[in-house]
Amino acid sequence: MENVFHDYYFRIQPEVTISDLAALKQSEGEPAQDFITRFRKLKMKCRIP
């Protein structure tokens, strides 16, 4: 029961690295503004400023 509780409430988000940001590419047909928004959201999860 404790494991189920931890799995539900304490999900650890994977850490984003600089290489993850560098590998991010705009999808085909994706508007530039959507890509920029997605990049900025991912950048906020990166620990290195």
Residue pairs with C-beta under 8 A, 6 or more apart in sequence:
13 45
15 45
15 46
15 47
16 42
16 43
16 45
16 46
16 47
17 46
17 48
18 46
18 48
20 42
20 46
21 39
21 42
21 43
21 46
24 38
24 39
24 42
26 32
26 35
27 35
